[in-house]
Amino acid sequence: MISPLAFVDPGAKLGDNVTVHPFAYIGADAEIGNECVIMPFASVMGGSRLGNNIKVYNGAIIGADPQDFRWKGEKTYCYVDDNTVVREQVIINRGIYPEKGTRIWKGCFLMAETHVGHDSVVADNCVLGNGVQVAGDVNIGTCTILSTGAKVNAGSRIADWVFVKGGCRISGNVPPYVIVAHNPAVYYGVNAEVMRIKQGLFSEERIDDIAKAYRHIYQCNISIFNAMKRIEADVPQSPERDEILNFIHSCDNKIIALPKLDY
């Protein structure tokens, strides 16, 4: 159903069973998949690529022009994958380069007034709480939760299964399976409660091993180099242990909230 009070550019492509409510705007070169709902006063701008079963609530803007002086008007893109919910007043900017683009993957929930900047990537099944601000060129891993008012500075990386508490400011690399809080951000423990929700995916033994790995990193008053050596020696091999080590190695051992050593 497309309301006669909505504007749908003739150059837009809409899939089957798409509902466009009054006063919504669909721009030229926008593509919307099957079973999507575009609520009143929502905008899907040119260069947006929406998958299937996506709901865009009132006042949200998908595919807004990037807020970066490096963008000189090139044709760029924004991708939102299947089963994602985009709540009121959310803004998702397009990328600044044609070959990249901003990407929100499957099953994400973006709560009211969230902003996702150019060329950022939000992986599957993430939750971004009310008023979360994600700058450009950010990568957020699978099943990560950013609580109300969290801010992520440009170029930061947040790994899988991270919980960022409300109001926390991230500027750097956050390793997997942790909780971070406060400003500046500090390590707050292992994200065990959320991981237990996925019964069978993480055993209690694996969660204990993750906690042991992070005790070496954050609580033993040793360098990150020595902590990595201890993890390799003391923590049984598992996909989770390897993910922690590989992420930290990929960041050249530069992760947030490392303690200041006493010696």
Rosetta silent file (secondary structure, phi, psi, omega in degrees, C-alpha in Angstrom):
SEQUENCE: MISPLAFVDPGAKLGDNVTVHPFAYIGADAEIGNECVIMPFASVMGGSRLGNNIKVYNGAIIGADPQDFRWKGEKTYCYVDDNTVVREQVIINRGIYPEKGTRIWKGCFLMAETHVGHDSVVADNCVLGNGVQVAGDVNIGTCTILSTGAKVNAGSRIADWVFVKGGCRISGNVPPYVIVAHNPAVYYGVNAEVMRIKQGLFSEERIDDIAKAYRHIYQCNISIFNAMKRIEADVPQSPERDEILNFIHSCDNKIIALPKLDY
SCORE:     score description
SCORE:     0.000 S_00000001
   1 L     0.000  124.253  176.745    0.000    0.000    0.000 S_00000001
   2 E  -118.289  116.734 -178.658    1.417    3.350   -1.048 S_00000001
   3 L   -65.790  139.542  174.434   -0.441    6.363    0.269 S_00000001
   4 L   -65.371  -13.033  178.452   -1.286    9.022   -2.318 S_00000001
   5 L   -91.903   -1.351  174.244    0.023   11.507    0.257 S_00000001
   6 L   -90.829  157.967  173.929    3.512    9.967    0.171 S_00000001
   7 E  -108.866  119.641  175.961    6.178   10.943   -2.345 S_00000001
   8 E  -123.562  112.947 -178.201    7.767    8.032   -4.191 S_00000001
   9 L   -63.230  140.453  178.846   10.180    9.034   -6.933 S_00000001
  10 L   -59.082  -21.979  179.501    9.604    7.196  -10.230 S_00000001
  11 L   -84.364   -2.245  177.727   13.270    6.143  -10.112 S_00000001
  12 L   -80.361  154.301  177.410   12.817    4.239   -6.830 S_00000001
  13 E  -119.786  122.905 -179.091   12.419    0.450   -6.777 S_00000001
  14 E  -117.553  138.095  178.218    9.975   -1.125   -4.338 S_00000001
  15 L   -80.397 -161.578 -177.527    9.528   -4.840   -3.685 S_00000001
  16 L   -80.980  145.483  173.597    6.334   -6.769   -2.950 S_00000001
  17 L    56.714   38.559  175.155    3.910   -5.819   -0.171 S_00000001
  18 L   -86.836  134.562  177.189    5.694   -2.580    0.743 S_00000001
  19 E  -109.916  124.698  177.938    3.657   -0.108    2.812 S_00000001
  20 E  -120.783  113.220 -174.983    4.447    3.591    2.466 S_00000001
  21 L   -80.315  167.012  179.944    2.453    5.781    4.844 S_00000001
  22 L   -55.066  141.137  174.278    1.312    9.384    4.257 S_00000001
  23 L    70.306   10.103  169.709    4.037   12.036    4.074 S_00000001
  24 L   -76.503  158.996 -178.709    6.870    9.527    3.723 S_00000001
  25 E  -128.534  126.180  176.199    9.567   10.292    1.157 S_00000001
  26 E  -121.116  114.878 -173.832   11.257    7.738   -1.129 S_00000001
  27 L   -84.292  170.252  176.237   14.019    9.264   -3.266 S_00000001
  28 L   -63.448  144.853 -179.800   15.337    8.424   -6.714 S_00000001
  29 L    64.242   22.474  168.347   17.687    5.424   -6.819 S_00000001
  30 L   -92.263  142.636  177.866   16.350    4.099   -3.517 S_00000001
  31 E  -125.934  127.654 -176.399   15.676    0.355   -3.396 S_00000001
  32 E  -126.261  127.837 -176.936   13.319   -1.195   -0.848 S_00000001
  33 L   -78.164 -167.745 -174.876   12.829   -4.954   -0.482 S_00000001
  34 L   -74.003  150.400  171.068    9.730   -7.009    0.222 S_00000001
  35 L    62.943   23.557  179.099    7.402   -6.573    3.221 S_00000001
  36 L   -86.411  155.630  177.644    8.921   -3.266    4.339 S_00000001
  37 E  -128.881  125.388  178.059    6.987   -0.526    6.141 S_00000001
  38 E  -114.062  112.653 -172.990    7.877    3.160    5.825 S_00000001
  39 L   -80.658  169.656 -178.335    6.036    5.205    8.452 S_00000001
  40 L   -56.159  139.058  176.403    4.824    8.844    8.160 S_00000001
  41 L    67.086    7.846  171.516    7.534   11.491    7.715 S_00000001
  42 L   -80.807  152.138 -179.363   10.266    8.873    7.305 S_00000001
  43 E  -128.614  132.343  172.032   12.711    9.371    4.420 S_00000001
  44 E  -117.784  104.059 -170.236   14.595    6.789    2.372 S_00000001
  45 L   -83.819  165.063  177.224   17.028    8.810    0.304 S_00000001
  46 L   -56.489  141.497 -175.823   18.689    8.008   -2.996 S_00000001
  47 L    90.599   -3.882  177.639   21.506    5.491   -2.692 S_00000001
  48 E   -83.606  141.620  178.415   19.721    3.561    0.065 S_00000001
  49 E  -129.990  104.176 -177.870   19.429   -0.202   -0.302 S_00000001
  50 E  -101.986  137.771  175.382   16.930   -1.829    2.073 S_00000001
  51 L   -79.758 -148.309 -175.779   16.478   -5.567    2.426 S_00000001
  52 L   -99.671  151.537  173.064   13.271   -7.393    3.362 S_00000001
  53 L    57.323   49.207  177.655   10.953   -6.976    6.356 S_00000001
  54 L  -110.070  137.646  176.212   12.391   -3.656    7.536 S_00000001
  55 E  -117.017  125.125 -179.308   10.324   -1.108    9.445 S_00000001
  56 E  -113.165  116.467 -172.291   11.341    2.543    9.339 S_00000001
  57 L   -86.387  176.817 -171.637    9.546    4.657   11.931 S_00000001
  58 L   -55.048  129.953  173.068    8.395    8.264   11.932 S_00000001
  59 L    79.091   -1.663  178.377   10.970   10.907   11.137 S_00000001
  60 L   -73.370  151.495  177.701   13.859    8.524   10.485 S_00000001
  61 E  -127.750  117.386  175.715   16.226    9.265    7.593 S_00000001
  62 E  -106.436  129.119  178.268   18.054    6.443    5.831 S_00000001
  63 E    84.406   28.003  175.557   20.772    7.403    3.369 S_00000001
  64 E   -64.620  153.389  177.103   21.298   11.011    4.434 S_00000001
  65 L   -55.479  140.678  179.167   24.237   12.821    2.859 S_00000001
  66 L   -65.226  144.326  179.344   27.499   12.063    4.710 S_00000001
  67 L   -98.276   68.964 -176.960   28.677   14.682    7.173 S_00000001
  68 L  -149.960  130.578 -176.421   32.295   14.678    6.080 S_00000001
  69 L   -68.444  -14.025  177.119   34.208   17.298    4.089 S_00000001
  70 L   -73.056  -20.024  178.944   35.947   14.568    2.105 S_00000001
  71 L   -78.931  125.141 -176.623   32.667   13.816    0.353 S_00000001
  72 L  -114.376   28.149  176.653   32.425   15.890   -2.810 S_00000001
  73 L    92.664    9.553  179.340   28.980   14.863   -3.989 S_00000001
  74 L   -64.584  157.840  176.020   29.846   11.431   -5.395 S_00000001
  75 L   -75.083  115.697 -176.625   27.120    8.806   -5.721 S_00000001
  76 L  -131.517  176.895 -165.952   27.431    6.713   -2.558 S_00000001
  77 L  -135.486  160.623  175.179   25.392    4.111   -0.723 S_00000001
  78 E  -139.430  130.365 -175.896   23.801    2.969    2.514 S_00000001
  79 E  -119.596  129.928  175.461   22.751   -0.660    3.086 S_00000001
  80 E  -126.137  121.508 -171.715   20.228   -1.918    5.642 S_00000001
  81 L   -91.257  178.076 -169.474   19.751   -5.678    5.754 S_00000001
  82 L   -55.998  149.742  169.501   16.731   -7.888    6.487 S_00000001
  83 L    61.077   28.742  176.680   14.621   -7.783    9.668 S_00000001
  84 L   -96.877  144.864  177.818   16.087   -4.547   10.976 S_00000001
  85 E  -113.007  127.077 -179.724   14.025   -2.010   12.940 S_00000001
  86 E  -117.849  107.066 -172.950   14.800    1.692   12.563 S_00000001
  87 L   -84.156 -173.242 -168.871   12.961    3.711   15.201 S_00000001
  88 L   -59.932  136.927  172.043   11.925    7.367   15.359 S_00000001
  89 L    64.873   15.132  173.971   14.366   10.125   14.295 S_00000001
  90 L   -68.383  142.967  173.856   17.220    7.737   13.515 S_00000001
  91 E  -124.631  126.590  175.067   19.718    9.082   10.968 S_00000001
  92 E  -121.572  116.559 -179.676   21.943    6.780    8.907 S_00000001
  93 E   -83.176  149.813  170.208   24.413    8.531    6.601 S_00000001
  94 L   -70.848  169.168  174.887   25.619    7.146    3.299 S_00000001
  95 L   -71.895  173.862  176.723   29.302    6.416    2.767 S_00000001
  96 L  -103.343   -9.688  178.455   31.741    8.934    1.351 S_00000001
  97 L  -124.251  138.064 -176.790   33.235    6.577   -1.252 S_00000001
  98 L   -59.401  -31.012 -174.128   31.217    4.688   -3.895 S_00000001
  99 L   -83.824   -7.479 -178.656   33.032    1.388   -3.293 S_00000001
 100 L  -109.045 -106.071  179.875   32.338    1.234    0.445 S_00000001
 101 L   111.142  156.255  175.038   29.128    2.455    2.059 S_00000001
 102 E   -83.628  138.118 -174.533   27.436    2.393    5.430 S_00000001
 103 E  -135.935  125.772  170.737   26.079   -1.049    6.364 S_00000001
 104 E  -113.077  115.532 -174.362   23.564   -2.203    8.951 S_00000001
 105 L   -85.498 -169.868 -166.764   23.396   -5.989    8.828 S_00000001
 106 L   -64.610  144.885  167.307   20.554   -8.400    9.649 S_00000001
 107 L    68.487   23.666 -179.724   18.301   -8.263   12.674 S_00000001
 108 L   -86.071  157.649  177.582   19.511   -4.993   14.173 S_00000001
 109 E  -129.281  111.280  179.012   17.413   -2.695   16.364 S_00000001
 110 E  -105.396  110.168 -175.914   18.214    1.010   16.192 S_00000001
 111 L   -79.301  175.640 -168.910   16.290    2.874   18.885 S_00000001
 112 L   -56.059  138.746  172.457   15.052    6.460   18.725 S_00000001
 113 L    65.802   20.791  171.726   17.434    9.289   17.786 S_00000001
 114 L   -73.285  147.091  175.655   20.383    7.021   17.036 S_00000001
 115 E  -127.659  127.564  175.952   22.904    8.338   14.516 S_00000001
 116 E  -117.465  118.510 -174.829   25.182    6.094   12.425 S_00000001
 117 L   -80.302  175.595 -173.996   27.879    7.966   10.512 S_00000001
 118 L   -57.433  139.662  172.778   29.358    7.401    7.072 S_00000001
 119 L    61.360   14.642  174.006   31.012    4.091    6.196 S_00000001
 120 L   -80.507  152.981 -179.340   30.320    2.552    9.583 S_00000001
 121 E  -125.437  123.811  176.718   29.449   -1.141    9.756 S_00000001
 122 E  -113.782  116.177 -173.446   27.039   -2.582   12.338 S_00000001
 123 L   -75.909 -179.987 -174.605   27.059   -6.384   12.275 S_00000001
 124 L   -57.307  144.219  167.296   24.118   -8.789   12.727 S_00000001
 125 L    60.239   35.861  175.148   21.769   -8.663   15.735 S_00000001
 126 L   -92.580  154.891  174.819   23.106   -5.497   17.337 S_00000001
 127 E  -122.816  124.615  175.063   21.064   -3.151   19.532 S_00000001
 128 E  -113.351  115.501 -173.030   21.773    0.578   19.542 S_00000001
 129 L   -73.574  177.787 -177.519   19.900    2.288   22.371 S_00000001
 130 L   -56.227  130.501  174.036   18.162    5.650   22.427 S_00000001
 131 L    72.227   15.264  176.765   20.411    8.519   21.438 S_00000001
 132 L   -67.712  139.713  179.264   23.466    6.429   20.594 S_00000001
 133 E  -121.262  117.016  179.840   25.956    8.299   18.402 S_00000001
 134 E  -114.883  117.760 -178.310   28.233    6.329   16.098 S_00000001
 135 L   -76.575 -172.964 -177.508   30.741    8.396   14.134 S_00000001
 136 L   -76.316  156.022  175.179   32.191    7.554   10.726 S_00000001
 137 L    57.953   38.326  176.731   34.377    4.553    9.876 S_00000001
 138 L  -101.079  144.762  172.442   33.324    2.589   12.969 S_00000001
 139 E  -120.128  127.188 -178.836   33.016   -1.210   13.060 S_00000001
 140 E  -121.371  127.926 -172.523   30.648   -2.852   15.543 S_00000001
 141 L   -81.690  173.446 -176.725   30.644   -6.642   15.950 S_00000001
 142 L   -58.658  139.422  172.822   27.873   -9.215   16.096 S_00000001
 143 L    58.987   30.482  177.343   25.390   -9.206   19.000 S_00000001
 144 L   -92.292  145.924  179.893   26.830   -6.064   20.536 S_00000001
 145 E  -120.355  125.682  171.294   24.657   -3.726   22.621 S_00000001
 146 E  -109.703  114.654 -175.329   25.247    0.002   22.945 S_00000001
 147 L   -78.989  175.729 -170.979   23.071    1.327   25.731 S_00000001
 148 L   -50.480  128.817  172.720   21.367    4.717   25.903 S_00000001
 149 L    75.979    7.791  176.954   23.538    7.695   25.063 S_00000001
 150 L   -66.777  149.074 -179.525   26.726    5.778   24.282 S_00000001
 151 E  -128.109  136.043 -179.794   29.117    7.519   21.907 S_00000001
 152 E  -123.844  117.190 -176.426   31.615    5.869   19.569 S_00000001
 153 L   -76.202  160.271 -174.636   34.345    8.050   18.086 S_00000001
 154 L   -56.247  138.186  175.896   35.512    7.828   14.484 S_00000001
 155 L    80.750    0.508 -178.497   37.621    4.837   13.522 S_00000001
 156 L   -73.852  155.559  174.077   36.838    2.810   16.639 S_00000001
 157 E  -124.061  130.076  174.468   36.347   -0.963   16.553 S_00000001
 158 E  -120.138  124.476 -174.115   34.001   -2.824   18.862 S_00000001
 159 L   -79.225 -172.126 -178.088   34.222   -6.616   18.704 S_00000001
 160 L   -70.825  148.910  170.393   31.481   -9.273   19.027 S_00000001
 161 L    57.983   42.669  177.043   29.297   -9.702   22.115 S_00000001
 162 L  -102.443  144.798  172.453   30.251   -6.416   23.783 S_00000001
 163 E  -117.656  116.591  178.233   27.966   -4.475   26.131 S_00000001
 164 E  -103.689  117.987 -175.807   28.638   -0.725   26.265 S_00000001
 165 L   -72.027  160.674 -174.668   26.859    0.870   29.220 S_00000001
 166 L   -57.040  136.120  176.938   24.809    4.029   28.931 S_00000001
 167 L    78.787   -2.110 -178.487   26.688    7.285   28.432 S_00000001
 168 L   -72.079  141.757  176.664   30.020    5.542   27.843 S_00000001
 169 E  -109.795  124.238 -178.617   32.358    7.127   25.292 S_00000001
 170 E  -105.192  126.423  174.841   34.420    4.750   23.145 S_00000001
 171 L  -140.467   86.746 -176.783   37.586    5.952   21.465 S_00000001
 172 L   144.225 -152.569 -173.521   39.649    2.968   20.401 S_00000001
 173 E  -112.194  125.569 -179.012   39.336   -0.801   20.153 S_00000001
 174 E  -107.363  118.584 -177.506   37.055   -2.839   22.432 S_00000001
 175 L   -72.310  167.550 -173.199   37.874   -6.577   22.572 S_00000001
 176 L   -72.089  154.824  169.153   35.141   -9.250   22.441 S_00000001
 177 L    71.195   20.040 -176.002   32.839  -10.472   25.225 S_00000001
 178 E  -113.800  164.499  167.966   33.363   -7.579   27.636 S_00000001
 179 E  -107.793  133.645  174.057   31.310   -4.905   29.388 S_00000001
 180 E  -124.723  149.965 -175.310   32.675   -1.354   29.289 S_00000001
 181 E  -151.003  166.610  172.457   31.357    1.623   31.211 S_00000001
 182 L    74.166  179.666 -179.393   32.002    5.236   32.260 S_00000001
 183 L  -144.357  109.317    4.128   33.884    8.057   30.570 S_00000001
 184 L   -68.312  156.629 -173.465   36.730    7.473   29.971 S_00000001
 185 L   -66.260  141.309  175.567   35.751    3.883   29.333 S_00000001
 186 E  -129.939  155.199  174.261   36.869    1.183   31.778 S_00000001
 187 E   -68.507  131.471 -173.541   36.658   -2.608   31.767 S_00000001
 188 E  -121.959    8.208 -179.436   33.588   -3.645   33.769 S_00000001
 189 E   120.347 -174.957  179.989   33.679   -7.432   33.499 S_00000001
 190 E   -94.080  143.489 -175.872   32.630  -10.141   31.074 S_00000001
 191 L   -77.897   51.985 -169.485   29.293   -9.906   29.254 S_00000001
 192 H   -67.096  -41.970 -175.482   28.178  -13.200   30.783 S_00000001
 193 H   -62.281  -42.635  178.916   24.466  -12.500   31.321 S_00000001
 194 H   -69.117  -39.550  179.869   23.849  -11.608   27.687 S_00000001
 195 H   -64.383  -32.642  178.652   25.962  -14.530   26.491 S_00000001
 196 H   -70.081  -20.289  178.636   23.910  -16.926   28.629 S_00000001
 197 H   -60.293  -37.891  177.096   20.742  -15.823   26.826 S_00000001
 198 L   -83.440   77.437 -174.563   21.960  -17.786   23.809 S_00000001
 199 L   -61.092  132.486 -179.837   21.715  -21.125   25.573 S_00000001
 200 L    92.544  -17.698  179.768   24.077  -23.706   24.162 S_00000001
 201 L   -82.083  -38.910  178.276   26.233  -21.170   22.330 S_00000001
 202 L  -126.197  116.194  176.693   28.493  -20.391   25.308 S_00000001
 203 L   -77.003  161.738  177.520   29.041  -22.988   28.018 S_00000001
 204 H   -61.327  -35.322  178.058   29.780  -21.938   31.596 S_00000001
 205 H   -63.675  -41.182  178.694   33.297  -23.333   31.178 S_00000001
 206 H   -66.192  -40.531  178.422   33.876  -21.147   28.126 S_00000001
 207 H   -63.350  -41.044  177.051   32.559  -18.077   29.947 S_00000001
 208 H   -62.016  -39.266  178.937   34.896  -18.835   32.870 S_00000001
 209 H   -66.309  -38.385  176.096   37.817  -19.116   30.447 S_00000001
 210 H   -61.364  -44.935  178.816   36.921  -15.750   28.895 S_00000001
 211 H   -61.609  -39.407  178.979   36.867  -14.199   32.369 S_00000001
 212 H   -63.490  -41.467  178.508   40.244  -15.762   33.132 S_00000001
 213 H   -59.656  -43.291 -177.367   41.709  -14.295   29.942 S_00000001
 214 H   -76.623  -21.881  170.920   40.549  -10.818   30.871 S_00000001
 215 H   -62.475  -40.311  176.485   41.872  -11.125   34.420 S_00000001
 216 H   -62.071  -39.493 -174.782   45.319  -11.468   32.849 S_00000001
 217 H   -75.704  -44.831 -167.348   44.730   -8.398   30.686 S_00000001
 218 H  -109.412  -13.412 -169.759   43.030   -6.033   33.098 S_00000001
 219 L  -128.270    4.211 -176.038   43.642   -7.209   36.665 S_00000001
 220 L  -108.153    4.459  175.701   47.152   -8.679   36.987 S_00000001
 221 L    56.200   44.663  175.635   49.236   -5.496   36.694 S_00000001
 222 L  -128.757  165.588  179.617   51.280   -6.811   33.780 S_00000001
 223 L   -68.736  157.989  178.581   51.886   -5.533   30.259 S_00000001
 224 H   -62.622  -32.990  177.491   49.492   -6.477   27.468 S_00000001
 225 H   -61.370  -48.373  179.909   52.369   -8.394   25.831 S_00000001
 226 H   -69.548  -33.319  176.627   52.860  -10.570   28.919 S_00000001
 227 H   -61.797  -41.263  178.840   49.106  -10.933   29.381 S_00000001
 228 H   -63.770  -39.992  177.753   48.819  -12.375   25.890 S_00000001
 229 H   -64.126  -40.162  178.681   51.596  -14.866   26.653 S_00000001
 230 H   -65.661  -40.594  179.021   49.828  -15.916   29.857 S_00000001
 231 H   -61.115  -44.662  179.627   46.528  -16.381   28.036 S_00000001
 232 H   -61.609  -33.216 -177.202   48.192  -18.618   25.461 S_00000001
 233 H   -86.537  -35.222 -168.469   49.762  -20.700   28.257 S_00000001
 234 H  -102.496  -25.764 -174.220   46.988  -20.760   30.869 S_00000001
 235 L  -100.659  125.996 -179.558   43.642  -20.613   29.035 S_00000001
 236 L   -57.185  145.021  179.551   42.532  -23.723   27.110 S_00000001
 237 L   -62.925  135.886  177.145   42.283  -23.275   23.365 S_00000001
 238 L  -161.213  163.979  176.071   38.765  -22.428   22.162 S_00000001
 239 H   -57.971  -35.239 -178.713   37.155  -20.250   19.481 S_00000001
 240 H   -69.656  -44.734  177.388   36.520  -17.594   22.130 S_00000001
 241 H   -60.371  -43.865 -179.506   40.125  -17.542   23.373 S_00000001
 242 H   -64.668  -36.262  178.613   41.382  -17.358   19.797 S_00000001
 243 H   -64.436  -41.078  176.926   38.964  -14.526   19.006 S_00000001
 244 H   -61.241  -50.443 -177.781   40.297  -12.500   21.953 S_00000001
 245 H   -63.384  -44.434 -177.038   43.915  -13.070   20.935 S_00000001
 246 H   -65.712  -39.388  179.507   43.314  -12.446   17.235 S_00000001
 247 H   -63.553  -46.399 -177.463   41.396   -9.224   17.868 S_00000001
 248 H   -66.916  -39.912  175.765   44.096   -7.805   20.129 S_00000001
 249 H   -60.828  -40.980 -178.091   46.853   -8.844   17.713 S_00000001
 250 H   -66.011  -21.191  178.055   44.952   -7.166   14.853 S_00000001
 251 L   -96.979   12.197 -176.181   44.922   -3.927   16.873 S_00000001
 252 L    55.133   39.344  177.986   48.680   -4.087   17.551 S_00000001
 253 L    65.355   16.807 -179.146   47.859   -4.702   21.226 S_00000001
 254 L  -102.307   98.557  176.737   46.081   -1.334   21.416 S_00000001
 255 L  -125.940  164.029 -175.601   42.774   -1.778   23.227 S_00000001
 256 L   -72.792  157.941  165.444   40.827    0.524   25.503 S_00000001
 257 L    66.064   21.834  176.096   41.079    0.790   29.282 S_00000001
 258 L   -64.698  137.699 -176.899   44.425   -0.921   29.771 S_00000001
 259 L   -70.421  150.947  171.439   45.599   -0.323   33.370 S_00000001
 260 L   -78.160  126.313 -174.665   48.532    1.906   34.192 S_00000001
 261 L   -75.500  148.372 -177.444   51.267   -0.357   35.522 S_00000001
 262 L   -82.931   -8.252 -177.427   52.683    0.203   38.989 S_00000001
 263 L  -116.830    0.000    0.000   56.277   -0.457   37.956 S_00000001
